[in-house]
Amino acid sequence: MQTVIVLFNLKPGVSAEEYEAWARASDLPVVNALPSVERFEVLKSSGLLIGEGKPPYDYIEIMRIPDMAAFGKDLGDPAVQAGAAQFQQYADNPLFILTSAL
């Protein structure tokens, strides 16, 4: 099992309401429907557990992927490509991190 974590802030001029409406209506359903994805969720930062100030990222995406080869094939799907293009309109320099459990 691999987990992909995406950390990002919204681009200047993009409202949280606009992005979150798109994520709920399009991104979450499309990605969660992929056969290669066990679970996909989008989280909104609400604060720091330790320390003061604002978290460095406003949003965190978590994708649980049992088979990366199958996921690679699913990324070619036109609906996924369209969603990825739309995501790039919202996210300001997203950081994609590939992880695995210890």
DRENTORKOL-3810 file (N, C-alpha, C; in nm, 4 decimals):
REM DRENTORKOL-3810
@n.u->0.0852; n.v->-0.1179; n.w->0.0000; ca.u->0.0000; ca.v->0.0000; ca.w->0.0000; c.u->0.0894; c.v->0.1236; c.w->0.0000
@n.u->0.0621; n.v->0.2130; n.w->-0.0906; ca.u->0.1291; ca.v->0.3423; ca.w->-0.0958; c.u->0.0272; c.v->0.4494; c.w->-0.0579
@n.u->0.0760; n.v->0.5543; n.w->0.0009; ca.u->-0.0078; ca.v->0.6686; ca.w->0.0312; c.u->0.0549; c.v->0.7903; c.w->-0.0340
@n.u->-0.0265; n.v->0.8634; n.w->-0.1082; ca.u->0.0173; ca.v->0.9890; ca.w->-0.1677; c.u->-0.0440; c.v->1.1012; c.w->-0.0848
@n.u->0.0414; n.v->1.1914; n.w->-0.0399; ca.u->-0.0027; ca.v->1.3068; ca.w->0.0365; c.u->0.0273; c.v->1.4307; c.w->-0.0461
@n.u->-0.0721; n.v->1.5150; n.w->-0.0613; ca.u->-0.0560; ca.v->1.6386; ca.w->-0.1381; c.u->-0.0815; c.v->1.7551; c.w->-0.0442
@n.u->0.0169; n.v->1.8436; n.w->-0.0338; ca.u->0.0065; ca.v->1.9616; ca.w->0.0506; c.u->-0.0025; c.v->2.0836; c.w->-0.0396
@n.u->-0.0980; n.v->2.1725; n.w->-0.0114; ca.u->-0.1100; ca.v->2.2902; ca.w->-0.0973; c.u->-0.1908; c.v->2.4018; c.w->-0.0330
@n.u->-0.1694; n.v->2.5194; n.w->-0.0877; ca.u->-0.2501; ca.v->2.6374; ca.w->-0.0606; c.u->-0.3208; c.v->2.6735; c.w->-0.1905
@n.u->-0.4210; n.v->2.7550; n.w->-0.1796; ca.u->-0.4919; ca.v->2.7996; ca.w->-0.2989; c.u->-0.4160; c.v->2.9144; c.w->-0.3651
@n.u->-0.4307; n.v->2.9238; n.w->-0.4952; ca.u->-0.3706; ca.v->3.0346; ca.w->-0.5690; c.u->-0.4372; c.v->3.1657; c.w->-0.5275
@n.u->-0.3625; n.v->3.2748; n.w->-0.5370; ca.u->-0.4239; ca.v->3.4047; ca.w->-0.5081; c.u->-0.5477; c.v->3.4256; c.w->-0.5966
@n.u->-0.6525; n.v->3.4754; n.w->-0.5350; ca.u->-0.7762; ca.v->3.5017; ca.w->-0.6087; c.u->-0.8741; c.v->3.3868; c.w->-0.6099
@n.u->-0.8323; n.v->3.2680; n.w->-0.5656; ca.u->-0.9221; ca.v->3.1529; ca.w->-0.5583; c.u->-0.9814; c.v->3.1475; c.w->-0.4180
@n.u->-1.1114; n.v->3.1460; n.w->-0.4091; ca.u->-1.1757; ca.v->3.1408; ca.w->-0.2777; c.u->-1.1850; c.v->2.9972; c.w->-0.2277
@n.u->-1.1817; n.v->2.9834; n.w->-0.0966; ca.u->-1.1972; ca.v->2.8513; ca.w->-0.0356; c.u->-1.3325; c.v->2.7914; c.w->-0.0742
@n.u->-1.4364; n.v->2.8731; n.w->-0.0793; ca.u->-1.5704; ca.v->2.8241; ca.w->-0.1135; c.u->-1.5726; c.v->2.7667; c.w->-0.2548
@n.u->-1.5078; n.v->2.8352; n.w->-0.3476; ca.u->-1.5029; ca.v->2.7887; ca.w->-0.4865; c.u->-1.4293; c.v->2.6547; c.w->-0.4963
@n.u->-1.3106; n.v->2.6473; n.w->-0.4356; ca.u->-1.2328; ca.v->2.5231; ca.w->-0.4408; c.u->-1.3074; c.v->2.4090; c.w->-0.3717
@n.u->-1.3585; n.v->2.4336; n.w->-0.2537; ca.u->-1.4241; ca.v->2.3273; ca.w->-0.1767; c.u->-1.5503; c.v->2.2768; c.w->-0.2461
@n.u->-1.6234; n.v->2.3647; n.w->-0.3109; ca.u->-1.7415; ca.v->2.3210; ca.w->-0.3871; c.u->-1.6988; c.v->2.2288; c.w->-0.5012
@n.u->-1.5923; n.v->2.2658; n.w->-0.5719; ca.u->-1.5415; ca.v->2.1810; ca.w->-0.6809; c.u->-1.4915; c.v->2.0471; c.w->-0.6256
@n.u->-1.4173; n.v->2.0499; n.w->-0.5161; ca.u->-1.3634; ca.v->1.9262; ca.w->-0.4582; c.u->-1.4764; c.v->1.8301; c.w->-0.4207
@n.u->-1.5806; n.v->1.8824; n.w->-0.3569; ca.u->-1.6931; ca.v->1.7968; ca.w->-0.3160; c.u->-1.7715; c.v->1.7426; c.w->-0.4362
@n.u->-1.7943; n.v->1.8279; n.w->-0.5346; ca.u->-1.8789; ca.v->1.7905; ca.w->-0.6480; c.u->-1.8059; c.v->1.7077; c.w->-0.7527
@n.u->-1.6762; n.v->1.7272; n.w->-0.7672; ca.u->-1.6045; ca.v->1.6645; ca.w->-0.8783; c.u->-1.4842; c.v->1.5820; c.w->-0.8350
@n.u->-1.3899; n.v->1.6447; n.w->-0.7680; ca.u->-1.2626; ca.v->1.5776; ca.w->-0.7384; c.u->-1.2807; c.v->1.4537; c.w->-0.6507
@n.u->-1.3481; n.v->1.4686; n.w->-0.5399; ca.u->-1.3667; ca.v->1.3534; ca.w->-0.4507; c.u->-1.4417; c.v->1.2385; c.w->-0.5180
@n.u->-1.5538; n.v->1.2627; n.w->-0.5857; ca.u->-1.6232; ca.v->1.1509; ca.w->-0.6504; c.u->-1.5422; c.v->1.0839; c.w->-0.7616
@n.u->-1.4728; n.v->1.1627; n.w->-0.8435; ca.u->-1.3964; ca.v->1.1048; ca.w->-0.9552; c.u->-1.2818; c.v->1.0199; c.w->-0.9036
@n.u->-1.2037; n.v->1.0729; n.w->-0.8114; ca.u->-1.0865; ca.v->0.9989; ca.w->-0.7631; c.u->-1.1300; c.v->0.8775; c.w->-0.6813
@n.u->-1.2313; n.v->0.8922; n.w->-0.5971; ca.u->-1.2769; ca.v->0.7775; ca.w->-0.5172; c.u->-1.3396; c.v->0.6678; c.w->-0.6031
@n.u->-1.3821; n.v->0.7006; n.w->-0.7246; ca.u->-1.4397; ca.v->0.5998; ca.w->-0.8147; c.u->-1.3330; c.v->0.5209; c.w->-0.8902
@n.u->-1.2080; n.v->0.5642; n.w->-0.8847; ca.u->-1.1022; ca.v->0.4921; ca.w->-0.9569; c.u->-1.0798; c.v->0.3547; c.w->-0.8941
@n.u->-1.0708; n.v->0.2507; n.w->-0.9748; ca.u->-1.0484; ca.v->0.1167; ca.w->-0.9207; c.u->-0.9167; c.v->0.1043; c.w->-0.8427
@n.u->-0.8183; n.v->0.1864; n.w->-0.8769; ca.u->-0.6866; ca.v->0.1758; ca.w->-0.8139; c.u->-0.6758; c.v->0.2529; c.w->-0.6826
@n.u->-0.7786; n.v->0.3262; n.w->-0.6455; ca.u->-0.7743; ca.v->0.4071; ca.w->-0.5239; c.u->-0.8630; c.v->0.3444; c.w->-0.4176
@n.u->-0.8017; n.v->0.3112; n.w->-0.3048; ca.u->-0.8792; ca.v->0.2560; ca.w->-0.1938; c.u->-0.9587; c.v->0.3651; c.w->-0.1228
@n.u->-0.8947; n.v->0.4804; n.w->-0.1056; ca.u->-0.9619; ca.v->0.5928; ca.w->-0.0381; c.u->-0.8912; c.v->0.7225; c.w->-0.0741
@n.u->-0.9711; n.v->0.8269; n.w->-0.0943; ca.u->-0.9197; ca.v->0.9608; ca.w->-0.1212; c.u->-0.9964; c.v->1.0587; c.w->-0.0353
@n.u->-0.9239; n.v->1.1427; n.w->0.0363; ca.u->-0.9900; ca.v->1.2438; ca.w->0.1166; c.u->-0.9146; c.v->1.3755; c.w->0.1071
@n.u->-0.9888; n.v->1.4826; n.w->0.1248; ca.u->-0.9331; ca.v->1.6168; ca.w->0.1251; c.u->-0.9593; c.v->1.6750; c.w->0.2633
@n.u->-0.8541; n.v->1.7239; n.w->0.3257; ca.u->-0.8640; ca.v->1.7807; ca.w->0.4589; c.u->-0.8291; c.v->1.9290; c.w->0.4549
@n.u->-0.8947; n.v->2.0064; n.w->0.5378; ca.u->-0.8651; ca.v->2.1490; ca.w->0.5488; c.u->-0.7961; c.v->2.1726; c.w->0.6828
@n.u->-0.6818; n.v->2.2381; n.w->0.6793; ca.u->-0.6089; ca.v->2.2689; ca.w->0.8026; c.u->-0.6937; c.v->2.3579; c.w->0.8918
@n.u->-0.6893; n.v->2.3290; n.w->1.0218; ca.u->-0.7663; ca.v->2.4104; ca.w->1.1150; c.u->-0.6791; c.v->2.4735; c.w->1.2229
@n.u->-0.5507; n.v->2.4416; n.w->1.2241; ca.u->-0.4607; ca.v->2.4994; ca.w->1.3233; c.u->-0.3429; c.v->2.4082; c.w->1.3481
@n.u->-0.2576; n.v->2.4507; n.w->1.4394; ca.u->-0.1413; ca.v->2.3717; ca.w->1.4781; c.u->-0.1675; c.v->2.3052; c.w->1.6119
@n.u->-0.1268; n.v->2.1828; n.w->1.6278; ca.u->-0.1417; ca.v->2.1134; ca.w->1.7545; c.u->-0.0446; c.v->2.1705; c.w->1.8575
@n.u->0.0777; n.v->2.1971; n.w->1.8135; ca.u->0.1806; ca.v->2.2523; ca.w->1.9014; c.u->0.2330; c.v->2.3804; c.w->1.8375
@n.u->0.2394; n.v->2.4848; n.w->1.9151; ca.u->0.2887; ca.v->2.6114; ca.w->1.8644; c.u->0.1754; c.v->2.7038; c.w->1.8248
@n.u->0.2163; n.v->2.8205; n.w->1.7828; ca.u->0.1191; ca.v->2.9216; ca.w->1.7440; c.u->0.1371; c.v->2.9561; c.w->1.5977
@n.u->0.0389; n.v->3.0222; n.w->1.5449; ca.u->0.0468; ca.v->3.0649; ca.w->1.4064; c.u->-0.0394; c.v->2.9801; c.w->1.3155
@n.u->-0.0190; n.v->3.0028; n.w->1.1891; ca.u->-0.0986; ca.v->2.9380; ca.w->1.0846; c.u->-0.0220; c.v->2.8177; c.w->1.0299
@n.u->-0.0900; n.v->2.7064; n.w->1.0027; ca.u->-0.0219; ca.v->2.5937; ca.w->0.9373; c.u->0.0361; c.v->2.6383; c.w->0.8027
@n.u->0.1458; n.v->2.5766; n.w->0.7589; ca.u->0.2072; ca.v->2.6183; ca.w->0.6324; c.u->0.1229; c.v->2.5828; c.w->0.5095
@n.u->0.0329; n.v->2.4874; n.w->0.5231; ca.u->-0.0540; ca.v->2.4473; ca.w->0.4119; c.u->-0.1987; c.v->2.4512; c.w->0.4574
@n.u->-0.2854; n.v->2.5007; n.w->0.3686; ca.u->-0.4278; ca.v->2.5094; ca.w->0.4001; c.u->-0.5022; c.v->2.3787; c.w->0.3752
@n.u->-0.4527; n.v->2.2988; n.w->0.2787; ca.u->-0.5221; ca.v->2.1752; ca.w->0.2417; c.u->-0.4244; c.v->2.0587; c.w->0.2332
@n.u->-0.4760; n.v->1.9415; n.w->0.2656; ca.u->-0.4010; ca.v->1.8161; ca.w->0.2581; c.u->-0.4898; c.v->1.7143; c.w->0.1892
@n.u->-0.4375; n.v->1.6517; n.w->0.0858; ca.u->-0.5077; ca.v->1.5403; ca.w->0.0222; c.u->-0.4348; c.v->1.4122; c.w->0.0591
@n.u->-0.5113; n.v->1.3069; n.w->0.0844; ca.u->-0.4539; ca.v->1.1765; ca.w->0.1168; c.u->-0.5181; c.v->1.0731; c.w->0.0255
@n.u->-0.4335; n.v->1.0023; n.w->-0.0507; ca.u->-0.4800; ca.v->0.8961; ca.w->-0.1401; c.u->-0.4144; c.v->0.7650; c.w->-0.0983
@n.u->-0.4955; n.v->0.6652; n.w->-0.0681; ca.u->-0.4463; ca.v->0.5305; ca.w->-0.0357; c.u->-0.4531; c.v->0.4485; c.w->-0.1639
@n.u->-0.3365; n.v->0.3989; n.w->-0.2073; ca.u->-0.3278; ca.v->0.3318; ca.w->-0.3370; c.u->-0.2618; c.v->0.1943; c.w->-0.3201
@n.u->-0.3395; n.v->0.0867; n.w->-0.3336; ca.u->-0.2839; ca.v->-0.0483; ca.w->-0.3184; c.u->-0.1898; c.v->-0.0886; c.w->-0.4319
@n.u->-0.2119; n.v->-0.0366; n.w->-0.5528; ca.u->-0.1348; ca.v->-0.0798; ca.w->-0.6702; c.u->-0.0968; c.v->0.0429; c.w->-0.7526
@n.u->0.0287; n.v->0.0861; n.w->-0.7403; ca.u->0.0730; ca.v->0.2068; ca.w->-0.8104; c.u->0.0712; c.v->0.1897; c.w->-0.9619
@n.u->0.0957; n.v->0.0686; n.w->-1.0117; ca.u->0.0922; ca.v->0.0465; ca.w->-1.1568; c.u->-0.0499; c.v->0.0689; c.w->-1.2094
@n.u->-0.1478; n.v->0.0167; n.w->-1.1379; ca.u->-0.2873; ca.v->0.0369; ca.w->-1.1778; c.u->-0.3251; c.v->0.1845; c.w->-1.1663
@n.u->-0.2754; n.v->0.2506; n.w->-1.0641; ca.u->-0.3015; ca.v->0.3930; ca.w->-1.0464; c.u->-0.2437; c.v->0.4725; c.w->-1.1632
@n.u->-0.1238; n.v->0.4365; n.w->-1.2059; ca.u->-0.0622; ca.v->0.5021; ca.w->-1.3211; c.u->-0.1491; c.v->0.4906; c.w->-1.4449
@n.u->-0.2092; n.v->0.3742; n.w->-1.4656; ca.u->-0.2998; ca.v->0.3552; ca.w->-1.5796; c.u->-0.4256; c.v->0.4400; c.w->-1.5635
@n.u->-0.4798; n.v->0.4434; n.w->-1.4407; ca.u->-0.6004; ca.v->0.5221; ca.w->-1.4159; c.u->-0.5775; c.v->0.6711; c.w->-1.4389
@n.u->-0.4552; n.v->0.7171; n.w->-1.4206; ca.u->-0.4259; ca.v->0.8591; ca.w->-1.4401; c.u->-0.4452; c.v->0.9025; c.w->-1.5851
@n.u->-0.4455; n.v->0.8080; n.w->-1.6770; ca.u->-0.4680; ca.v->0.8386; ca.w->-1.8174; c.u->-0.6138; c.v->0.8578; c.w->-1.8539
@n.u->-0.7049; n.v->0.8256; n.w->-1.7640; ca.u->-0.8477; ca.v->0.8404; ca.w->-1.7891; c.u->-0.8802; c.v->0.9872; c.w->-1.8177
@n.u->-0.9608; n.v->1.0162; n.w->-1.9215; ca.u->-0.9928; ca.v->1.1558; ca.w->-1.9548; c.u->-1.0551; c.v->1.2349; c.w->-1.8390
@n.u->-1.1387; n.v->1.1709; n.w->-1.7585; ca.u->-1.1997; ca.v->1.2413; ca.w->-1.6449; c.u->-1.0938; c.v->1.2788; c.w->-1.5416
@n.u->-0.9959; n.v->1.1919; n.w->-1.5231; ca.u->-0.8874; ca.v->1.2196; ca.w->-1.4290; c.u->-0.7996; c.v->1.3322; c.w->-1.4832
@n.u->-0.7704; n.v->1.3274; n.w->-1.6123; ca.u->-0.6900; ca.v->1.4327; ca.w->-1.6743; c.u->-0.7599; c.v->1.5684; c.w->-1.6636
@n.u->-0.8894; n.v->1.5709; n.w->-1.6873; ca.u->-0.9656; ca.v->1.6958; ca.w->-1.6758; c.u->-0.9639; c.v->1.7463; c.w->-1.5320
@n.u->-0.9787; n.v->1.6544; n.w->-1.4361; ca.u->-0.9746; ca.v->1.6932; ca.w->-1.2949; c.u->-0.8380; c.v->1.7451; c.w->-1.2539
@n.u->-0.7329; n.v->1.6822; n.w->-1.3041; ca.u->-0.5973; ca.v->1.7266; ca.w->-1.2720; c.u->-0.5727; c.v->1.8674; c.w->-1.3271
@n.u->-0.6219; n.v->1.8937; n.w->-1.4462; ca.u->-0.6066; ca.v->2.0269; ca.w->-1.5057; c.u->-0.6821; c.v->2.1304; c.w->-1.4224
@n.u->-0.8015; n.v->2.0949; n.w->-1.3774; ca.u->-0.8796; ca.v->2.1868; ca.w->-1.2945; c.u->-0.8101; c.v->2.2094; c.w->-1.1602
@n.u->-0.7569; n.v->2.1021; n.w->-1.1009; ca.u->-0.6856; ca.v->2.1139; ca.w->-0.9733; c.u->-0.5719; c.v->2.2147; c.w->-0.9855
@n.u->-0.5002; n.v->2.2114; n.w->-1.0960; ca.u->-0.3886; ca.v->2.3037; ca.w->-1.1170; c.u->-0.4354; c.v->2.4488; c.w->-1.1237
@n.u->-0.5622; n.v->2.4705; n.w->-1.1567; ca.u->-0.6167; ca.v->2.6062; ca.w->-1.1571; c.u->-0.6409; c.v->2.6583; c.w->-1.0148
@n.u->-0.6585; n.v->2.5660; n.w->-0.9207; ca.u->-0.6850; ca.v->2.6029; ca.w->-0.7816; c.u->-0.5596; c.v->2.6024; c.w->-0.6952
@n.u->-0.4762; n.v->2.5003; n.w->-0.7093; ca.u->-0.3647; ca.v->2.4776; ca.w->-0.6179; c.u->-0.2399; c.v->2.5545; c.w->-0.6586
@n.u->-0.1781; n.v->2.6174; n.w->-0.5613; ca.u->-0.0570; ca.v->2.6956; ca.w->-0.5825; c.u->0.0650; c.v->2.6104; c.w->-0.5449
@n.u->0.1355; n.v->2.5618; n.w->-0.6451; ca.u->0.2558; ca.v->2.4804; ca.w->-0.6256; c.u->0.2339; c.v->2.3630; c.w->-0.5280
@n.u->0.1432; n.v->2.2721; n.w->-0.5623; ca.u->0.1183; ca.v->2.1580; ca.w->-0.4715; c.u->0.2431; c.v->2.0710; c.w->-0.4584
@n.u->0.2591; n.v->2.0160; n.w->-0.3398; ca.u->0.3714; ca.v->1.9275; ca.w->-0.3076; c.u->0.3157; c.v->1.7854; c.w->-0.2970
@n.u->0.3586; n.v->1.6954; n.w->-0.3868; ca.u->0.3122; ca.v->1.5565; ca.w->-0.3884; c.u->0.4184; c.v->1.4696; c.w->-0.3201
@n.u->0.3778; n.v->1.3998; n.w->-0.2149; ca.u->0.4698; ca.v->1.3169; ca.w->-0.1382; c.u->0.4232; c.v->1.1725; c.w->-0.1451
@n.u->0.5110; n.v->1.0836; n.w->-0.1873; ca.u->0.4817; ca.v->0.9406; ca.w->-0.1918; c.u->0.5340; c.v->0.8783; c.w->-0.0632
@n.u->0.4484; n.v->0.8043; n.w->0.0068; ca.u->0.4860; ca.v->0.7446; ca.w->0.1348; c.u->0.4501; c.v->0.5963; c.w->0.1362
@n.u->0.5079; n.v->0.5270; n.w->0.2325; ca.u->0.4705; ca.v->0.3876; ca.w->0.2599; c.u->0.4802; c.v->0.3664; c.w->0.4100
@n.u->0.3999; n.v->0.2752; n.w->0.4611; ca.u->0.3978; ca.v->0.2487; ca.w->0.6047; c.u->0.5247; c.v->0.1776; c.w->0.6475
@n.u->0.5633; n.v->0.2003; n.w->0.7701; ca.u->0.6806; ca.v->0.1327; ca.w->0.8289; c.u->0.6467; c.v->-0.0095; c.w->0.8649
END
